[in-house]
Amino acid sequence: MVQDQTNPDSNGKTEKQHRQHRKAAETMFPFGNSPTRVDEKGRLKLPADLKRVVDEEYGPKFFITSRDGERAEIYPEKAWNEFAKKLEAVPNFNLAKQKLMNTVSYYGQNVEMDAQGRLLIPQLVREKLKLTGDVLVFGMQTYLEVANREAFEAQLNAQQMTLEDRKELEKFGL
């Protein structure tokens, strides 16, 4: 029996919602580390596997920011708009929202990918996060994260997964 488009299944989801979920999963950036470089002009060349996702699903417009002052976050315009909608739902007087807004606005800038698949990392972000030369690009499902390779490796070595971390993640079936 084919499920009706508007009637929910036993989990309360319609076929349309299932299709949207499958489509969203298909358009997520792949997990993993994609080493690349930021050239002397501050341009990040997207690795081929990530550029393919951008070309097929997102288009050339991005919002680049940082939420922590340690790593850059590159949001396709569509993903940033979804994030902004969620943020809009938080009351303006919420102190955490104000801090987040200040941080993403301070670092944030709209950019467009050039014909060679490069994104100009905003100067403030490049300087503060030391994003020159060798960098790491991580697929974080709906956005990309860029880190200075040396700084990331130092942080990774200093903050290794503990037994407590593993137990915490087991609660989520991970």
PLY file of the C-alpha trace (Angstrom):
ply
format ascii 1.0
element vertex 174
property float x
property float y
property float z
element edge 173
property int vertex1
property int vertex2
end_header
0.00 0.00 0.00
1.36 3.42 -0.97
1.28 6.01 1.75
-0.96 9.01 1.18
0.89 12.32 0.62
-1.00 14.05 3.44
-1.72 11.27 5.95
0.99 10.66 8.54
2.58 7.24 8.99
3.01 5.50 12.35
5.79 7.98 13.21
3.57 10.98 12.48
5.33 11.94 9.21
3.79 12.33 5.78
5.41 11.01 2.60
6.24 14.60 1.68
8.11 15.04 4.97
10.02 11.79 4.37
11.02 12.98 0.87
12.17 16.34 2.25
14.25 14.57 4.92
15.84 12.25 2.32
16.58 15.23 0.05
18.17 17.14 2.94
20.35 14.13 3.82
21.46 13.86 0.20
22.56 17.51 0.09
24.60 17.50 3.26
28.30 18.09 2.99
30.26 14.87 3.46
32.01 14.27 6.76
35.77 14.22 6.72
38.82 16.35 6.40
39.68 18.04 3.12
43.11 19.70 3.37
43.56 22.70 1.08
45.19 26.12 1.03
44.22 29.75 1.35
46.30 31.63 -1.21
48.15 34.93 -0.66
45.03 36.87 -1.75
42.90 35.16 0.89
41.02 32.82 -1.46
40.04 29.33 -0.39
39.79 26.81 -3.22
37.00 24.38 -2.41
38.11 20.74 -2.63
36.49 18.91 -5.58
34.12 16.73 -3.53
32.75 19.77 -1.67
32.55 21.92 -4.80
30.47 19.20 -6.47
27.87 19.43 -3.66
27.87 23.23 -3.95
27.44 23.14 -7.72
24.64 20.57 -7.62
22.68 21.79 -4.63
23.53 25.24 -3.36
24.86 27.71 -5.91
27.64 30.29 -5.64
26.42 32.52 -2.77
27.71 32.04 0.79
27.82 33.65 4.22
31.18 33.28 5.96
31.45 33.89 9.70
32.70 32.41 12.97
30.76 31.62 16.10
33.80 31.02 18.30
36.68 33.07 16.89
38.62 29.85 16.29
37.15 28.39 13.10
35.46 29.90 10.08
32.02 28.67 9.08
30.99 28.77 5.44
27.24 28.56 4.94
25.63 28.22 1.53
23.05 31.00 1.27
20.18 28.50 1.59
21.63 26.95 4.78
22.37 30.36 6.29
18.80 31.50 5.66
17.52 28.40 7.49
19.87 29.12 10.40
18.74 32.76 10.46
15.07 31.68 10.59
15.77 29.56 13.66
17.66 32.45 15.24
14.76 34.78 14.48
12.51 32.63 16.67
14.66 33.38 19.74
13.52 36.54 21.58
15.79 39.55 20.98
16.26 40.09 24.72
17.83 36.63 25.09
21.44 37.27 26.15
22.82 34.20 24.38
21.17 35.34 21.14
22.66 38.81 21.54
26.15 37.34 22.02
25.74 35.07 19.01
24.41 37.91 16.85
27.33 40.13 17.85
29.87 37.43 17.03
28.43 36.29 13.69
27.85 39.90 12.63
31.39 40.92 13.59
32.98 38.14 11.53
30.23 37.72 8.94
30.28 38.64 5.29
28.41 37.58 2.17
30.69 36.21 -0.55
30.29 34.65 -3.96
32.32 31.77 -5.35
34.36 32.69 -8.42
34.53 30.67 -11.65
37.53 28.69 -10.34
35.65 27.51 -7.24
37.35 29.92 -4.84
35.85 31.86 -1.94
37.43 35.04 -0.61
37.72 34.60 3.15
36.98 37.98 4.81
40.18 39.69 5.96
39.08 39.92 9.60
38.38 36.18 9.66
41.69 35.35 7.94
43.70 37.46 10.35
41.98 36.45 13.60
41.82 32.74 12.75
45.21 32.66 11.00
43.66 31.19 7.86
46.58 31.42 5.49
48.51 28.64 3.82
47.51 25.13 4.87
44.00 24.81 6.23
41.53 22.02 6.91
37.98 22.05 5.57
35.40 19.90 7.35
31.93 19.03 6.14
29.60 19.80 9.05
26.37 18.58 7.43
24.83 21.91 6.39
27.94 24.10 6.37
31.71 23.90 6.02
34.16 24.62 8.78
37.68 25.91 8.05
40.52 25.71 10.57
44.18 26.59 10.62
45.82 23.18 10.32
48.50 23.72 12.95
46.09 25.22 15.51
43.52 22.47 14.92
46.06 19.69 15.40
47.29 21.30 18.63
43.70 21.56 19.91
42.96 17.98 18.89
45.99 16.73 20.81
45.10 18.81 23.88
41.42 17.82 23.95
41.31 14.13 23.16
38.12 12.10 23.55
37.76 10.78 27.08
35.90 7.79 28.46
33.28 10.25 29.80
32.84 11.72 26.32
32.29 8.26 24.87
29.75 7.41 27.56
27.90 10.66 26.88
27.72 9.86 23.16
26.51 6.32 23.88
23.34 7.91 25.26
22.60 8.95 21.67
23.50 5.59 20.18
26.87 6.78 18.91
0 1
1 2
2 3
3 4
4 5
5 6
6 7
7 8
8 9
9 10
10 11
11 12
12 13
13 14
14 15
15 16
16 17
17 18
18 19
19 20
20 21
21 22
22 23
23 24
24 25
25 26
26 27
27 28
28 29
29 30
30 31
31 32
32 33
33 34
34 35
35 36
36 37
37 38
38 39
39 40
40 41
41 42
42 43
43 44
44 45
45 46
46 47
47 48
48 49
49 50
50 51
51 52
52 53
53 54
54 55
55 56
56 57
57 58
58 59
59 60
60 61
61 62
62 63
63 64
64 65
65 66
66 67
67 68
68 69
69 70
70 71
71 72
72 73
73 74
74 75
75 76
76 77
77 78
78 79
79 80
80 81
81 82
82 83
83 84
84 85
85 86
86 87
87 88
88 89
89 90
90 91
91 92
92 93
93 94
94 95
95 96
96 97
97 98
98 99
99 100
100 101
101 102
102 103
103 104
104 105
105 106
106 107
107 108
108 109
109 110
110 111
111 112
112 113
113 114
114 115
115 116
116 117
117 118
118 119
119 120
120 121
121 122
122 123
123 124
124 125
125 126
126 127
127 128
128 129
129 130
130 131
131 132
132 133
133 134
134 135
135 136
136 137
137 138
138 139
139 140
140 141
141 142
142 143
143 144
144 145
145 146
146 147
147 148
148 149
149 150
150 151
151 152
152 153
153 154
154 155
155 156
156 157
157 158
158 159
159 160
160 161
161 162
162 163
163 164
164 165
165 166
166 167
167 168
168 169
169 170
170 171
171 172
172 173
